Amino acid sequence: MTPSVGANPRAAFIGMAGPSPNVSVFGCQTRTLASGTACYGPDQIQTAYGIKPLLASGYNGTGRTIVIVDAFQSPTIQQDLALFDTAFGLPAPTFNIIAPDGLTPFDPTDANQVGWSAEISLDVQWAHAVAPGAAIDLVLAKSNNDADILSATKYAYDHNLGDVLSQSFGEAEQCMDPSLLSQQHQLFDAMVAKGWTLFASSGDQGSNLPTCDGSSLFQAASTPASDPDVTGVGGTQLQATPVVISGSPPAITDPGGVYQSETTWNEGPTSAGGGGFSVIYKRPDFQAPVVKDSKARAVPDVAYNAAVNGGVIAFWGVPFGPGAAFRFGGTSAGSPQWAGLGAITDQLAGNRVGNINKTLYKLGKKSQGTYFHDIADGSNNGAFTATPGFDEATGWGSPIASVIVPAIAKPGNG
């Protein structure tokens, strides 16, 4: 079998662009988790996670570049991003598409390529939603084979394309060729030595991942999220207040997004936040104060909203044509949004801050509730349960961005 990583964001169609002639709000934005299928737009997420105060102060990622590595391509991404910006009042970013080993022709009958096109829409739009001033370089591997993904990532490093890297994909550590895994780790070492901050999704099937032949599931940690140079992003289900619309013509009377609660993301046997222990990497020093029951690297480090009920809205024109909007779930949504926070951190610091894991654990140990929403409810399919403090279901929890971003940017916090 050719080693490859998977991208499978959970997507559900919600409607076409222009849901109302006077206000861009989709019906699922006006519902709660309990009253029906809910979803969130950028304004709601910026409010829930404390991003708005940063944006209001001019900290929006300006001067920084987020590099997103994905595979194959999406023929609609330029149009999808423009529709997203128009619908939600975001500025158009500097957006570059780079295919260092050649752009693979898009095959709409290939489910694998279609799945990656969905990943591209989610990654690009939601990195931009969090850091609307940052440039985005979408670096496309010619396939999702491990060697091709590694080649694209190496190109980004060799050409110093950006400051922050997001990789919203993964596979069981045991399924990656050991030589390529070693090369990947050496590359990540080089990247953080140059100040890059790296994020990756922890997986969407709980503590399980597909076996190397894809025939079943087994308990495993996901690479690249398990690499100690990488901040692994797990999943939650966010409950925030809905948008309220009233009047004729309709107008937004309450933009919603007020944070209410979160639980570990678990919407079924194969829809839950990834987490567990590495079989490759030993427990890094930054985890020693909180990981007591294992000598192995634990993931995830942090978490973010990943539920489909309560998913984020993105435009994806591949299945139904221009203007098709979907609500997306999966830890795929969390990595690019944390990367957006990374770009804002670099802007605030005035330099690249590099690997933030040591700082995250220092801040979490010092005062978790100040910097994170601690998730102490639920489990990722029963294997790992969320508890007060750090856990292998949601890490330290989701960000209180208005506090944690300045704290990471502060000199001496590393």
CORLIN-V756156 format. One record per backbone hydrogen bond with DSSP energy under -1.0 kcal/mol. CO is the residue of the C=O (numbers start at 1). NH is the residue of the N-H. If there is no record, write none. Layout:
CO,NH / CO,NH
This chain:
3,146 / 6,170 / 10,329 / 12,327 / 15,325 / 23,25 / 26,29 / 27,30 / 28,39 / 29,243 / 38,310 / 40,313 / 41,45 / 42,46 / 43,47 / 44,48 / 45,49 / 46,51 / 46,52 / 47,50 / 49,401 / 51,55 / 52,56 / 53,57 / 54,59 / 55,58 / 58,60 / 60,133 / 61,64 / 64,135 / 65,163 / 65,164 / 66,137 / 67,166 / 68,139 / 70,141 / 74,77 / 76,80 / 77,81 / 78,82 / 79,83 / 80,84 / 81,85 / 82,86 / 83,87 / 84,88 / 85,90 / 94,136 / 96,138 / 98,140 / 99,102 / 107,110 / 110,114 / 111,115 / 112,116 / 113,117 / 114,118 / 115,119 / 116,120 / 117,121 / 118,122 / 119,123 / 120,124 / 121,125 / 122,126 / 123,127 / 124,128 / 125,129 / 126,130 / 127,131 / 131,134 / 135,66 / 136,96 / 137,68 / 138,98 / 139,70 / 141,72 / 144,5 / 145,149 / 146,150 / 147,151 / 148,152 / 149,153 / 150,154 / 151,155 / 152,156 / 153,157 / 154,158 / 155,159 / 156,161 / 157,160 / 163,197 / 164,67 / 165,199 / 166,69 / 167,201 / 170,6 / 171,223 / 172,175 / 173,176 / 177,181 / 178,182 / 179,183 / 180,184 / 181,185 / 182,186 / 183,187 / 184,188 / 185,189 / 186,190 / 187,191 / 188,192 / 189,193 / 191,196 / 192,195 / 195,354 / 197,165 / 198,231 / 199,167 / 200,233 / 203,274 / 204,272 / 205,208 / 207,220 / 209,218 / 211,214 / 216,211 / 218,209 / 221,173 / 222,226 / 223,171 / 224,227 / 227,230 / 231,200 / 232,301 / 232,302 / 233,202 / 235,265 / 236,306 / 236,307 / 237,263 / 239,260 / 239,261 / 241,257 / 244,253 / 244,254 / 246,251 / 251,246 / 254,244 / 258,241 / 261,239 / 263,237 / 265,273 / 268,271 / 271,267 / 272,206 / 276,299 / 281,297 / 284,287 / 287,290 / 287,291 / 295,283 / 297,278 / 299,276 / 301,396 / 302,234 / 304,236 / 306,330 / 308,310 / 308,311 / 311,40 / 312,328 / 314,326 / 317,321 / 321,324 / 323,17 / 324,316 / 325,14 / 325,15 / 326,314 / 327,12 / 328,312 / 329,10 / 330,333 / 331,335 / 334,338 / 335,339 / 336,340 / 337,341 / 338,342 / 339,343 / 340,344 / 341,345 / 342,346 / 343,347 / 344,348 / 345,349 / 346,350 / 346,351 / 356,360 / 357,361 / 358,362 / 359,363 / 360,364 / 361,365 / 362,366 / 363,367 / 367,370 / 367,371 / 368,372 / 371,400 / 373,398 / 377,264 / 378,386 / 379,381 / 380,207 / 384,380 / 391,395 / 394,397 / 395,391 / 397,303 / 398,373 / 400,403 / 400,404 / 401,405 / 403,407 / 404,408 / 405,409 / 406,410 / 410,413
